[in-house]
């Protein structure tokens, strides 16, 4: 595109100038629309602000293009209008690059202080985007009114003499602002993927070179002006690459970078909190070693140390009476709760009242344990709602201090803010889920590739037995791939809804073997059971083998038939109906929690065939896989074929 513009510029400067501006406007709008659509998910506010800014930069550039001679849109205005709009757009661009890092630095500092739930981030991102949009709209409208209505914008270009001193000075100022914007960008470089940082820095440097080239020309048709437009096109394209092609095509890399910093911060805080936790336990548990004849002396000494520690500890120290009413409270009470100490001590506000209702049962339960067992140390993590409605996570560590008489005494403890830790834990959990999902996705894709290769290889053979062997292997691989697909798409990454999996698996097998067998039907009686992968994968292959064998062999002499599959837990009433003749070793084994049956009303397996020692690979797999899951398998030949598999969920 840039090369085409260069060829055009050799023959017609005005056409080049127009196409160059329209192309830059197109790139600016593309940057904006991609950023705006991702505003609720984009945590990097630098990219968000730059993307929104380019909407207004592109809009002013679009007006700039409409002022060219020959366009006929603004016939009453001269070249000065073109230059004025150019200066406005460049000021918007340079100031945006300077301001954007400041918002990202502030956002990084504030993110660790956020105490509310993570689902608010999307709302905050959208609110920030709208605020930025409205601010830019107000600034842009003010500049346009100054040019078109009030006409008090400084003169930028005088026909016949060239750029004014204001124009030249503005180009220097804009270049200086862009140069200054490189320093905060360098400070926050760790917030970007390395390639994104290099593209942003290169774009700013090229923009500076473009601005300096515009200082050198005295007439719009001179070569420095042409070079300046090339620099502008290139800088816009680099921004496009950074924001769209990299920033949005590789969102996981940005997310992993953010989570990596949170993980490191969390680990550092864990070390600190571990030391604090040990100190807390020593402070509130020192009374365990008190001798009866030294209670008063040691208690006074303990209180002195306790108060000294609580004054420096970034949390609330408290003492409660036997009924859990506050006796004394120390520390940043108002900062943590929004209420004053007197509000709690006077009974105006109860400690229980500010605890989130969902967390109150746990607090009550531990209080009852503390009453019944004086040596019980209470360790709670719960949420409290501050006076302004903000919710934070806190940790409470307390224990009962025995009194002189039985049943008397008080509770002493500390409460401190653990919101940062909870946010870090949630971030770590989030990244773990993404990694595991990505692993399942990649395994599924690789298995599908293997399945496709088997299918292609089978096409090279004409022997029906060889082709059938390839198809069986392909189905086995597909049954495993389906498990990883279900785990990747589901919410539970550790266990699989095996009933839902069997429905999809058997449907695929029927579609694969049903040609010419429209009279066959499938009946499923499945209880929802969640199985771990170590159990689900072997069972999936077992069902694949049994259903495939039934489709191929059980109904070769019949046009109609039924395959029945059931899955139940042993605790389910009626799950053992019809299994009274089963092998006692399997039926009475208490280690087996589930029973899976695959039956058909076909011609059945001949009596002389021992499926445990058969030559068939499919039947050999049955025995191997059942042993792998420590299960038990038996065969019933009374009415067709019925395989019964007993197993436990060892993989969950």
C-alpha positions as CSV (number, residue, x, y, z in Angstrom):
1,X,0.0,0.0,0.0
2,X,2.8,2.5,0.9
3,X,4.7,1.5,-2.2
4,X,1.6,2.2,-4.3
5,X,1.2,5.6,-2.7
6,X,4.9,6.4,-3.5
7,X,4.3,5.6,-7.2
8,X,1.2,7.8,-7.2
9,X,3.1,10.6,-5.5
10,X,5.6,10.8,-8.4
11,X,2.8,11.7,-10.7
12,X,0.2,13.5,-8.7
13,X,1.1,14.9,-5.3
14,X,-2.5,15.9,-4.4
15,X,-3.8,12.4,-5.1
16,X,-1.0,10.9,-3.0
17,X,-1.6,13.4,-0.2
18,X,-5.4,12.5,-0.1
19,X,-4.8,8.7,-0.3
20,X,-2.1,8.9,2.4
21,X,-4.5,10.8,4.8
22,X,-7.4,8.5,4.1
23,X,-5.3,5.4,4.7
24,X,-4.0,6.8,8.0
25,X,-7.6,7.6,9.0
26,X,-8.6,4.0,8.1
27,X,-5.8,2.6,10.3
28,X,-6.7,5.0,13.2
29,X,-10.4,3.9,13.1
30,X,-9.3,0.2,12.9
31,X,-7.2,0.7,16.1
32,X,-10.1,2.4,17.8
33,X,-12.8,-0.2,17.0
34,X,-10.6,-3.1,18.0
35,X,-9.8,-1.4,21.3
36,X,-13.3,-0.3,22.0
37,X,-14.8,-3.8,21.5
38,X,-12.3,-5.2,24.0
39,X,-12.6,-2.4,26.5
40,X,-14.3,-4.7,29.2
41,X,-11.5,-7.3,28.9
42,X,-8.5,-5.1,28.2
43,X,-6.6,-4.6,31.5
44,X,-3.8,-2.6,29.9
45,X,-5.1,1.0,30.1
46,X,-2.2,2.3,28.0
47,X,-3.5,0.5,24.9
48,X,-7.1,1.4,25.8
49,X,-6.4,5.1,26.0
50,X,-4.3,5.1,22.9
51,X,-7.0,3.3,21.0
52,X,-9.7,5.8,22.0
53,X,-7.4,8.7,21.2
54,X,-6.8,7.5,17.7
55,X,-10.5,7.8,17.0
56,X,-10.3,11.5,17.5
57,X,-6.9,11.8,15.9
58,X,-8.3,10.0,12.9
59,X,-11.4,12.2,12.8
60,X,-9.3,15.4,12.8
61,X,-7.1,13.9,10.1
62,X,-10.2,13.1,8.1
63,X,-11.3,16.7,8.3
64,X,-7.7,17.6,7.4
65,X,-8.0,15.5,4.2
66,X,-11.3,17.2,3.2
67,X,-9.6,20.6,3.3
68,X,-7.2,19.8,0.4
69,X,-7.6,21.9,-2.7
70,X,-9.7,20.2,-5.2
71,X,-11.9,18.5,-2.6
72,X,-14.3,21.4,-2.6
73,X,-15.6,20.7,0.9
74,X,-14.3,23.9,2.5
75,X,-14.0,26.4,-0.3
76,X,-13.9,29.5,1.9
77,X,-10.9,28.3,3.8
78,X,-7.3,28.3,2.6
79,X,-4.2,26.2,3.4
80,X,-4.2,27.6,6.9
81,X,-7.2,25.5,7.8
82,X,-5.3,22.4,6.6
83,X,-2.3,23.2,8.7
84,X,-4.4,24.1,11.7
85,X,-6.2,20.7,11.7
86,X,-2.8,19.0,11.2
87,X,-1.4,20.7,14.3
88,X,-4.5,19.8,16.4
89,X,-4.2,16.2,15.4
90,X,-0.5,16.0,16.2
91,X,-1.0,17.7,19.6
92,X,-3.7,15.1,20.4
93,X,-1.4,12.3,19.4
94,X,1.7,13.5,21.3
95,X,-0.1,14.3,24.5
96,X,-1.9,10.9,24.3
97,X,1.5,9.1,24.2
98,X,2.7,11.2,27.2
99,X,-0.4,10.7,29.3
100,X,-1.2,7.0,28.6
101,X,1.7,5.6,30.7
102,X,0.7,7.6,33.7
103,X,-2.7,5.9,33.7
104,X,-1.1,2.5,33.5
105,X,1.2,3.2,36.4
106,X,-1.6,4.5,38.5
107,X,-3.8,1.5,37.5
108,X,-1.0,-0.9,38.6
109,X,-0.7,0.7,42.0
110,X,-4.5,0.8,42.6
111,X,-5.1,-2.8,41.4
112,X,-3.3,-4.2,44.4
113,X,-5.6,-2.1,46.7
114,X,-8.8,-3.2,45.1
115,X,-10.9,-5.0,47.7
116,X,-14.1,-5.7,45.7
117,X,-14.9,-8.8,43.6
118,X,-13.0,-9.3,40.3
119,X,-16.2,-9.1,38.3
120,X,-16.2,-5.4,38.8
121,X,-13.1,-5.0,36.7
122,X,-15.1,-5.2,33.4
123,X,-17.4,-2.4,34.7
124,X,-14.5,-0.3,35.8
125,X,-12.8,-0.8,32.4
126,X,-15.9,0.2,30.5
127,X,-16.4,3.3,32.8
128,X,-12.7,4.3,32.3
129,X,-13.2,4.0,28.5
130,X,-16.2,6.2,28.5
131,X,-14.5,8.8,30.6
132,X,-11.6,8.9,28.3
133,X,-13.9,9.1,25.3
134,X,-15.8,12.0,26.7
135,X,-12.7,13.9,27.7
136,X,-11.3,13.6,24.2
137,X,-14.6,14.5,22.7
138,X,-14.7,17.7,24.7
139,X,-11.1,18.7,23.8
140,X,-11.6,17.9,20.1
141,X,-14.9,19.9,19.9
142,X,-13.3,22.8,21.7
143,X,-10.4,22.9,19.2
144,X,-12.8,22.6,16.2
145,X,-15.0,25.4,17.6
146,X,-11.9,27.5,18.0
147,X,-11.0,26.9,14.3
148,X,-14.3,27.0,12.6
149,X,-16.6,29.2,14.8
150,X,-14.6,31.5,17.0
151,X,-11.7,31.6,14.6
152,X,-9.3,32.4,17.4
153,X,-6.9,29.5,16.7
154,X,-3.4,30.9,15.9
155,X,-2.5,31.2,12.2
156,X,-0.3,28.3,11.2
157,X,0.4,28.8,7.4
158,X,0.4,32.0,5.3
159,X,0.2,31.5,1.6
160,X,3.1,33.0,-0.2
161,X,5.4,33.0,2.8
162,X,4.9,29.5,4.3
163,X,4.6,28.2,7.9
164,X,4.3,30.7,10.7
165,X,6.6,30.8,13.8
166,X,3.7,29.2,15.8
167,X,3.7,26.2,13.3
168,X,7.4,25.7,13.6
169,X,7.4,26.1,17.4
170,X,4.5,23.7,17.6
171,X,6.4,21.0,15.7
172,X,9.3,21.4,18.1
173,X,7.0,21.2,21.1
174,X,5.2,18.1,19.7
175,X,8.5,16.4,19.0
176,X,9.7,17.2,22.6
177,X,6.4,15.8,24.1
178,X,6.8,12.6,22.1
179,X,10.5,12.3,23.2
180,X,9.4,12.8,26.8
181,X,6.7,10.1,26.4
182,X,9.4,7.5,25.7
183,X,10.7,7.7,29.3
184,X,7.4,6.7,31.1
185,X,6.9,4.0,28.4
186,X,10.3,2.6,29.3
187,X,9.4,2.6,33.0
188,X,6.3,0.4,32.3
189,X,7.9,-1.7,29.6
190,X,7.4,-4.8,31.8
191,X,3.6,-4.4,31.3
192,X,3.9,-5.2,27.6
193,X,5.1,-8.1,25.6
194,X,8.6,-7.2,24.4
195,X,7.4,-7.0,20.8
196,X,4.6,-4.6,21.7
197,X,7.0,-2.4,23.6
198,X,9.4,-2.2,20.7
199,X,6.6,-1.4,18.2
200,X,5.2,1.4,20.4
201,X,8.7,2.9,21.0
202,X,9.5,2.7,17.3
203,X,6.2,4.3,16.4
204,X,6.9,7.3,18.7
205,X,10.5,7.7,17.4
206,X,9.3,7.6,13.7
207,X,6.6,10.1,14.6
208,X,9.3,12.4,16.0
209,X,11.3,12.1,12.8
210,X,8.1,12.9,10.8
211,X,7.5,16.1,12.9
212,X,11.0,17.3,12.4
213,X,10.7,16.8,8.7
214,X,7.7,19.0,8.6
215,X,9.8,21.8,10.1
216,X,12.0,21.9,7.1
217,X,9.5,22.6,4.3
218,X,8.3,26.0,3.3
219,X,5.7,24.8,0.7
220,X,3.3,21.9,1.0
221,X,4.6,20.4,-2.3
222,X,8.2,20.1,-1.1
223,X,10.0,16.8,-0.5
224,X,10.3,17.1,3.4
225,X,6.5,17.3,3.5
226,X,6.3,14.1,1.4
227,X,8.8,12.3,3.7
228,X,6.8,13.5,6.8
229,X,3.7,11.8,5.5
230,X,5.6,8.6,4.9
231,X,6.8,8.7,8.5
232,X,3.2,9.3,9.7
233,X,1.9,6.3,7.7
234,X,4.6,4.1,9.1
235,X,4.1,5.2,12.7
236,X,0.3,4.6,12.4
237,X,1.0,1.1,10.9
238,X,3.3,0.3,13.8
239,X,0.6,1.3,16.3
240,X,-1.8,-0.9,14.4
241,X,0.6,-3.8,14.7
242,X,1.1,-3.2,18.4
243,X,-2.5,-2.7,19.4
244,X,-4.4,-5.0,16.9
245,X,-2.1,-7.7,15.5
246,X,-0.1,-8.4,18.7
247,X,-2.1,-6.9,21.6
248,X,-5.4,-8.6,20.5
249,X,-4.3,-11.6,18.6
250,X,-2.2,-12.7,21.5
251,X,-4.3,-11.8,24.6
252,X,-3.0,-14.8,26.6
253,X,0.5,-13.4,26.6
254,X,-0.7,-10.1,28.1
255,X,-2.7,-11.9,30.6
256,X,0.1,-14.3,31.6
257,X,2.5,-11.3,32.0
258,X,0.0,-9.6,34.4
259,X,-0.6,-12.7,36.3
260,X,3.2,-13.5,36.5
261,X,3.7,-10.2,38.3
262,X,0.8,-10.8,40.7
263,X,2.2,-14.3,41.4
264,X,5.6,-13.0,42.3
265,X,4.0,-10.2,44.5
266,X,1.9,-12.9,46.2
267,X,4.9,-15.0,47.0
268,X,6.8,-12.1,48.5
269,X,3.7,-11.2,50.6
270,X,3.4,-14.9,51.7
271,X,6.9,-14.7,53.2
272,X,6.0,-11.6,55.1
273,X,2.7,-12.9,56.3
274,X,4.3,-16.1,57.3
275,X,6.5,-14.3,59.7
276,X,3.7,-12.1,60.9
277,X,1.5,-15.2,61.4
278,X,4.1,-16.8,63.6
279,X,4.4,-13.6,65.6
280,X,0.7,-13.4,66.0
281,X,0.4,-17.0,67.2
282,X,3.1,-16.3,69.8
283,X,1.4,-13.2,71.0
284,X,-2.0,-14.7,71.5
285,X,-0.8,-18.1,72.6
286,X,1.8,-17.1,75.2
287,X,-0.7,-17.9,78.0
288,X,-0.4,-21.6,77.3
289,X,2.8,-21.8,79.5
290,X,1.6,-19.7,82.3
291,X,2.0,-21.1,85.8
292,X,-1.0,-20.7,88.1
293,X,1.0,-18.9,90.8
294,X,2.3,-16.3,88.3
295,X,-0.9,-15.6,86.4
296,X,-1.2,-11.9,87.3
297,X,2.5,-11.1,86.7
298,X,2.7,-12.9,83.4
299,X,-0.7,-11.7,82.2
300,X,0.4,-8.0,82.7
301,X,3.6,-8.7,80.9
302,X,1.7,-10.4,78.1
303,X,-0.7,-7.5,77.8
304,X,2.2,-5.0,77.6
305,X,3.8,-7.0,74.8
306,X,0.5,-7.5,73.1
307,X,-0.4,-3.8,73.0
308,X,3.2,-2.9,71.9
309,X,2.9,-5.3,69.0
310,X,-0.7,-4.3,68.0
311,X,0.4,-0.7,67.7
312,X,2.8,-1.6,65.0
313,X,0.9,-4.4,63.4
314,X,-1.2,-3.3,60.3
315,X,-4.4,-4.9,61.6
316,X,-6.9,-4.7,64.5
317,X,-6.1,-6.1,67.9
318,X,-9.2,-6.9,70.0
319,X,-10.3,-8.5,73.3
320,X,-13.8,-9.9,73.8
321,X,-15.6,-11.1,76.9
322,X,-17.1,-14.5,77.3
323,X,-20.1,-13.5,75.3
324,X,-18.0,-12.1,72.5
325,X,-18.7,-8.5,73.3
326,X,-15.8,-6.2,72.7
327,X,-13.7,-5.1,75.7
328,X,-11.0,-3.2,73.9
329,X,-10.0,-2.6,70.3
330,X,-6.8,-1.2,69.0
331,X,-5.3,-0.5,65.6
332,X,-6.6,1.1,62.3
333,X,-10.3,0.3,63.0
334,X,-11.7,3.1,61.0
335,X,-9.4,2.6,58.1
336,X,-10.3,-1.1,57.9
337,X,-14.0,-0.9,58.6
338,X,-15.1,2.7,58.2
339,X,-16.5,2.7,61.8
340,X,-14.8,4.2,64.8
341,X,-13.7,2.3,67.9
342,X,-16.5,3.7,70.0
343,X,-19.1,2.4,67.5
344,X,-18.0,-1.2,68.5
345,X,-17.3,-0.6,72.1
346,X,-20.7,1.1,72.7
347,X,-22.6,-1.7,70.9
348,X,-23.8,0.7,68.2
349,X,-22.2,-1.6,65.6
350,X,-21.8,-5.3,66.1
351,X,-18.7,-7.2,64.8
352,X,-21.1,-9.8,63.4
353,X,-23.1,-7.2,61.5
354,X,-20.3,-6.1,59.2
355,X,-19.5,-9.7,58.3
356,X,-20.9,-10.7,54.9
357,X,-24.0,-12.9,55.6
358,X,-22.7,-15.8,53.6
359,X,-19.6,-16.0,55.9
360,X,-21.4,-15.5,59.2
361,X,-22.2,-19.3,59.8
362,X,-18.5,-20.1,59.7
363,X,-17.8,-17.5,62.4
364,X,-20.6,-18.7,64.6
365,X,-19.4,-22.3,64.2
366,X,-15.8,-21.5,65.3
367,X,-17.1,-19.4,68.2
368,X,-19.0,-22.4,69.5
369,X,-15.9,-24.5,69.2
370,X,-14.0,-21.9,71.1
371,X,-16.6,-22.0,73.9
372,X,-16.5,-25.8,74.2
373,X,-12.7,-26.1,73.9
374,X,-10.7,-23.4,75.6
375,X,-7.5,-24.5,73.8
376,X,-9.1,-24.2,70.4
377,X,-7.4,-21.5,68.3
378,X,-9.8,-19.8,65.9
379,X,-8.5,-19.2,62.4
380,X,-11.1,-17.6,60.1
381,X,-11.0,-16.0,56.7
382,X,-14.1,-14.0,55.8
383,X,-15.4,-10.9,54.2
384,X,-16.5,-7.7,55.9
385,X,-18.5,-4.9,54.4
386,X,-17.1,-1.5,55.3
387,X,-19.3,1.5,56.1
388,X,-19.0,2.8,52.5
389,X,-20.2,-0.5,51.1
390,X,-16.7,-1.8,50.0
391,X,-16.0,-5.5,50.7
392,X,-12.6,-6.7,51.8
393,X,-11.2,-10.1,52.9
394,X,-9.8,-10.4,56.4
395,X,-8.2,-13.1,58.5
396,X,-8.9,-13.6,62.2
397,X,-6.7,-15.4,64.6
398,X,-7.9,-15.6,68.2
399,X,-8.0,-17.9,71.2
400,X,-9.6,-18.0,74.7
401,X,-7.5,-16.8,77.6
402,X,-8.7,-18.8,80.7
403,X,-9.7,-16.9,83.8
404,X,-9.2,-17.8,87.4
405,X,-12.5,-19.6,87.6
406,X,-13.9,-22.2,85.3
407,X,-15.9,-20.8,82.5
408,X,-14.5,-17.3,82.9
409,X,-11.9,-15.6,80.7
410,X,-11.8,-13.6,77.6
411,X,-11.0,-13.9,73.9
412,X,-7.9,-12.2,72.5
413,X,-7.0,-12.0,68.9
414,X,-6.1,-10.0,65.7
415,X,-7.7,-9.3,62.4
416,X,-5.8,-8.1,59.4
417,X,-6.6,-7.4,55.7
418,X,-5.8,-10.3,53.3
419,X,-7.5,-8.8,50.2
420,X,-4.3,-8.7,48.2
421,X,-3.6,-12.3,49.0
422,X,-7.1,-13.3,47.9
423,X,-6.7,-11.4,44.7
424,X,-3.4,-13.1,44.0
425,X,-4.8,-16.5,44.8
426,X,-7.7,-15.8,42.4
427,X,-5.1,-14.7,39.7
428,X,-3.1,-17.9,40.2
429,X,-6.2,-20.0,40.0
430,X,-7.2,-18.2,36.8
431,X,-3.8,-18.8,35.2
432,X,-3.9,-22.5,36.2
433,X,-7.3,-22.9,34.7
434,X,-6.1,-21.3,31.4
435,X,-3.0,-23.5,31.3
436,X,-5.0,-26.7,31.9
437,X,-7.6,-25.8,29.4
438,X,-4.9,-25.0,26.9
439,X,-3.2,-28.4,27.6
440,X,-6.5,-30.2,27.0
441,X,-7.1,-28.2,23.8
442,X,-3.7,-29.0,22.4
443,X,-3.9,-32.7,23.3
444,X,-7.3,-32.8,21.6
445,X,-5.9,-31.1,18.5
446,X,-3.0,-33.5,18.4
447,X,-5.2,-36.6,18.7
448,X,-7.4,-35.3,15.9
449,X,-4.3,-34.9,13.7
450,X,-3.4,-38.5,14.5
451,X,-6.9,-39.6,13.7
452,X,-6.8,-37.8,10.4
453,X,-3.4,-39.4,9.6
454,X,-4.8,-42.8,10.3
455,X,-7.7,-42.1,7.9
456,X,-5.3,-40.9,5.2
457,X,-3.1,-43.9,5.7
458,X,-6.0,-46.3,5.4
459,X,-6.9,-44.9,2.0
460,X,-3.6,-46.4,0.6
461,X,-4.8,-50.0,1.3
462,X,-7.4,-52.1,-0.3
463,X,-7.5,-55.0,2.1
464,X,-10.8,-54.7,4.1
465,X,-9.2,-56.1,7.3
466,X,-6.4,-53.6,7.2
467,X,-8.8,-50.7,6.5
468,X,-11.0,-51.9,9.4
469,X,-8.0,-52.0,11.7
470,X,-7.2,-48.4,10.8
471,X,-10.8,-47.4,11.4
472,X,-10.8,-49.1,14.8
473,X,-7.6,-47.4,15.8
474,X,-9.0,-44.1,14.6
475,X,-12.1,-44.5,16.7
476,X,-10.0,-45.3,19.8
477,X,-8.0,-42.1,19.3
478,X,-11.2,-40.2,18.7
479,X,-12.7,-41.5,22.0
480,X,-9.7,-40.1,23.9
481,X,-9.8,-36.8,22.0
482,X,-13.5,-36.4,22.9
483,X,-12.6,-36.6,26.6
484,X,-10.1,-33.7,26.3
485,X,-12.5,-31.7,24.2
486,X,-15.2,-32.1,27.0
487,X,-12.7,-31.1,29.7
488,X,-11.5,-28.1,27.7
489,X,-15.0,-26.9,27.2
490,X,-16.4,-27.6,30.7
491,X,-16.1,-25.8,33.9
492,X,-14.7,-28.8,35.9
493,X,-11.1,-29.4,34.8
494,X,-10.4,-32.4,37.0
495,X,-13.5,-34.5,36.5
496,X,-15.6,-35.4,33.5
497,X,-19.4,-35.7,33.3
498,X,-19.2,-39.3,32.0
499,X,-22.9,-39.6,31.2
500,X,-22.7,-36.6,28.8
501,X,-19.5,-38.0,27.4
502,X,-21.1,-41.4,26.7
503,X,-24.0,-39.7,24.9
504,X,-21.6,-38.0,22.4
505,X,-19.3,-41.0,22.1
506,X,-22.0,-43.5,21.3
507,X,-23.6,-41.1,18.8
508,X,-20.3,-40.8,16.9
509,X,-19.9,-44.6,16.9
510,X,-23.4,-45.1,15.5
511,X,-22.7,-42.5,12.8
512,X,-19.5,-44.4,11.9
513,X,-21.0,-47.9,11.7
514,X,-24.7,-47.4,10.9
515,X,-24.5,-47.5,7.1
516,X,-27.0,-50.2,6.1
517,X,-28.1,-50.8,9.7
518,X,-31.0,-48.4,10.1
519,X,-32.9,-51.0,12.2
520,X,-30.5,-50.7,15.1
521,X,-31.4,-48.5,18.0
522,X,-29.5,-47.3,21.1
523,X,-31.0,-47.0,24.6
524,X,-29.1,-45.1,27.3
525,X,-29.9,-45.2,31.0
526,X,-27.2,-43.0,32.5
527,X,-26.8,-41.5,35.9
528,X,-24.7,-38.3,36.1
529,X,-21.4,-39.5,37.3
530,X,-18.2,-37.4,37.4
531,X,-15.0,-39.4,36.8
532,X,-11.3,-38.4,36.8
533,X,-9.3,-38.8,33.6
534,X,-7.4,-41.9,34.9
535,X,-10.8,-43.7,35.0
536,X,-12.6,-41.9,32.2
537,X,-10.1,-42.6,29.4
538,X,-9.9,-46.4,29.8
539,X,-13.7,-46.6,30.3
540,X,-14.2,-44.6,27.1
541,X,-12.1,-47.0,25.1
542,X,-13.9,-49.9,26.7
543,X,-17.3,-48.5,25.6
544,X,-15.9,-47.8,22.2
545,X,-14.8,-51.4,21.8
546,X,-18.0,-53.0,23.0
547,X,-20.4,-50.8,21.0
548,X,-18.2,-51.1,17.9
549,X,-18.1,-54.9,18.2
550,X,-21.8,-55.0,18.6
551,X,-22.4,-52.9,15.6
552,X,-20.0,-55.0,13.5
553,X,-20.8,-58.5,14.6
554,X,-23.9,-58.9,16.8
555,X,-26.5,-58.1,14.1
556,X,-24.9,-59.5,11.0
557,X,-27.9,-61.9,10.6
558,X,-30.6,-59.4,11.8
559,X,-32.0,-56.2,10.4
560,X,-33.2,-54.9,13.8
561,X,-31.7,-54.8,17.2
562,X,-31.0,-52.8,20.3
563,X,-27.9,-51.8,22.1
564,X,-28.4,-50.8,25.8
565,X,-25.9,-48.9,27.9
566,X,-26.5,-48.1,31.6
567,X,-24.3,-46.4,34.2
568,X,-25.2,-46.2,37.9
569,X,-23.6,-45.9,41.3
570,X,-24.1,-48.9,43.6
571,X,-25.9,-46.6,46.1
572,X,-28.6,-45.8,43.6
573,X,-31.7,-47.8,44.4
574,X,-32.4,-50.2,41.6
575,X,-28.9,-50.1,40.1
576,X,-28.4,-53.7,41.0
577,X,-31.7,-55.0,39.6
578,X,-31.1,-57.8,37.2
579,X,-27.6,-58.4,38.5
580,X,-28.3,-60.9,41.1
581,X,-26.6,-63.6,39.1
582,X,-23.5,-61.6,38.9
583,X,-20.1,-62.8,40.0
584,X,-20.1,-62.6,43.9
585,X,-16.5,-61.4,43.8
586,X,-17.7,-58.3,41.8
587,X,-21.1,-57.8,43.4
588,X,-19.9,-57.9,47.0
589,X,-16.8,-55.9,46.6
590,X,-17.3,-52.7,48.6
591,X,-14.5,-51.0,46.8
592,X,-16.5,-50.7,43.7
593,X,-18.8,-47.7,43.6
594,X,-20.2,-47.8,40.0
595,X,-21.5,-50.4,37.6
596,X,-21.5,-50.0,33.8
597,X,-23.3,-52.4,31.5
598,X,-23.2,-52.6,27.7
599,X,-25.7,-55.1,26.3
600,X,-27.2,-56.0,23.0
601,X,-29.8,-58.5,21.9
602,X,-27.8,-59.8,18.9
603,X,-26.6,-63.3,18.3
604,X,-24.1,-63.2,21.2
605,X,-20.6,-64.4,21.7
606,X,-20.2,-68.2,21.2
607,X,-19.7,-70.2,24.4
608,X,-16.4,-71.6,23.2
609,X,-14.8,-68.1,23.2
610,X,-13.1,-67.0,26.4
611,X,-13.1,-63.2,26.1
612,X,-10.3,-63.0,28.7
613,X,-8.0,-65.1,26.5
614,X,-9.3,-64.2,23.1
615,X,-7.1,-63.5,20.0
616,X,-9.1,-60.4,19.1
617,X,-7.3,-57.1,20.0
618,X,-10.6,-55.5,21.0
619,X,-11.4,-58.2,23.6
620,X,-7.7,-58.2,24.8
621,X,-8.1,-54.4,25.4
622,X,-11.1,-55.0,27.6
623,X,-9.2,-57.1,30.1
624,X,-6.2,-54.9,30.1
625,X,-8.2,-51.7,30.6
626,X,-10.4,-53.1,33.3
627,X,-7.2,-54.2,35.2
628,X,-5.8,-50.7,34.7
629,X,-8.7,-49.1,36.6
630,X,-8.7,-52.0,39.2
631,X,-12.2,-53.0,38.1
632,X,-14.0,-56.2,37.6
633,X,-15.6,-57.4,34.3
634,X,-18.0,-60.3,33.6
635,X,-19.9,-61.6,30.6
636,X,-23.6,-62.6,30.5
637,X,-24.7,-64.6,27.4
638,X,-28.3,-65.3,28.4
639,X,-30.0,-62.9,26.0
640,X,-27.5,-61.8,23.5
641,X,-24.4,-60.2,25.0
642,X,-24.1,-58.3,28.2
643,X,-20.8,-57.0,29.6
644,X,-20.9,-55.7,33.2
645,X,-18.0,-53.6,34.5
646,X,-17.6,-52.7,38.2
647,X,-15.2,-50.0,39.1
648,X,-14.4,-47.2,41.5
649,X,-13.4,-43.6,40.7
650,X,-9.8,-43.8,41.5
651,X,-8.8,-41.0,39.1
652,X,-10.9,-38.3,40.8
